Amino acid sequence: MDQPTFAQAHRALEADETSCEELVSSFLDRIDEKDDELNAFTTVDRDGALNHARYLDSQRERGNPRPLSGLVLAVKDNICIRGYPVSCGSKMLKDFSSLYDASVIERLRDAGAIFIGKTNCDEFAMGSSNETSHFGPVRNPHDTDYVPGGSSGGSAAAVAAGLCHAALGSDTGGSVRQPSAFCGVVGLKPTYGRVSRSGLVAFASSLDVIGPMANSVEDVATLLNVIAGEDPNDSTSAPVEVPDYTDALTGEVEGLRIGLPDEYFTEGLDEDVRQMVRDRVATLEDRGADVQRISLPHTEYGIATYYLLATAEASSNLARYDGIRYGYRADLKETKESLRERREEMKSELATARTKGDDDRVAELEAQLDEEQRALDALYTRTRSEGFGDEVKRRIMLGTYALSAGYYDKYYEKAQRVRTLIRHDFDQAFEDVDVLVTPTTPTPPFQLGEKTDDPLEMYLNDIYTVTANLAGIPGLSVPIGVHPEDGLPVGLQLLGAHFDEALLLQVGDAITQSS
């Protein structure tokens, strides 16, 4: 699909060939035309987007343009925008609206970006197909019988279908890169700490990263220029200087050392995907790059390590959803507030009875407190059972088991040690090469419903992406054509050393420009 880029729109704006309002109106028309079938959006802010566009046009007329004026952006529905719903694709938060902006949203708004709506996603970003959302599955714009990938499938589908210039997603184990590959767009997972996580609803806090998705490497670089950098609201953001990423788009690869990890080209990789990746590597080699085989020996443990650590962190992070402070609450006769108030009153009365030595009253109050606790437990249980979908509950149970007494050392601590080994593999590799080239996914997109009954098979779709999150390194997926059998997009993944996004964008631009 040849879809509009922000770079093209920016040039048209500078030449007074269009306006911000016209750009927004054209995307709203496309959403009306296409999104009923795709289900890419959970919320479309028509009035807000048009009003902001008119304001930006007035600023341009006064000679005060902003760097991203005219950029129409969709935002994954686990990133907070003040006054917008932030559902995370879940019944648990379906009626909840954010009270504040994520740091990336503040930066983008200040730069002139226009937010057109929130995009559908796997529930709490847990999924590889965008079929677990409470709001229904997203469909691939290239063939609506197929998945767009997950969990940022709504963002990828919106970009690929031309419903916006670009989108934000989140990547915990491949959730920007995999849907980008499946939908034929460019998607970047920055280094952990490169982009603030403030305002991103947590799935697995040591793995989550916000990343941009667009129809060109140039647009991704332009977005990264704005959202990258240290943030006082996020203690995990890194105090590392932010270069101008668009300056890296030179198209040069001569002398570049490219590594092909043996472990990413083994059994399970579709033969046509393998050949398409190797053809692009051969093109880079023809242009002067030095290609060599390398080994990342602990790759085979990536999936097991990821699904232990990610689910353990999910179990902890999702414990806050009790249906009391915010979000969905089961329909019981009494709420936690009334139960809690009554329990506090009884505890006070119990203390008085014990002081007075009134044993009969003590026994009576203790029995009532036990009954109230059972009612409170029932509220928690009903709320979480009804509010969470099956995949989220599956991951909470896996994570709780891994963290439980008797299994913490056996599973969680061991997974942390293997994570260190995986990171060490990458550190050693980048002493010998500048960038790694791999497939983004082992296969092209699969059909809706094809893997939903086999969670393990679904998890294995992340086999080439999870290790970057475990190591905290950046990864970029770029489209390299369509599969010869089904005509669906195929993506190539570039992996780099920590904070080396500029090099990934340089190589990604060279690959896409040669297509």
Secondary structure, 3 states (H helix, E strand, C coil): CCCCCHHHHHHHHHCCCCCHHHHHHHHHHHHHHHHHHHCCEEEECHHHHHHHHHHHHHHHHCCCCCCCCCCEEEEECCECCCCCECCCCCHHHCCCECCCCCHHHHHHHHHCCEEEEEECCCHHHCCCCCCCCCCCCCCECCECCECCCCCCHHHHHHHHCCCCCEEEEEECCCCCHHHHHHHCCEEEECCCCCECCCCECCCCCCCCEEEEEECCHHHHHHHHHHHECCCCCCCCCCCCCCCCHHHHCCCCCCCCEEEEEHHHCCCCCCHHHHHHHHHHHHHHHHCCCEEEEECCCCHHHHHHHHHHHHHHHHHHHHHHCCCCCCCCCCCCCCCHHHHHHHHHHHHHHHHHHHHHCCHHHHHHHHHHHHHHHHHHHHHHHHHHHHHCCHHHHHHHHHHHHHHCCCCHHHHHHHHHHHHHHHHHHHHHHHHHCCEEEEECCCCCCCECCCCCCCHHHHHHHHCCCHHHHHHCCCEEEEEEEECCCCCCEEEEEEEECCCCHHHHHHHHHHHHHCC
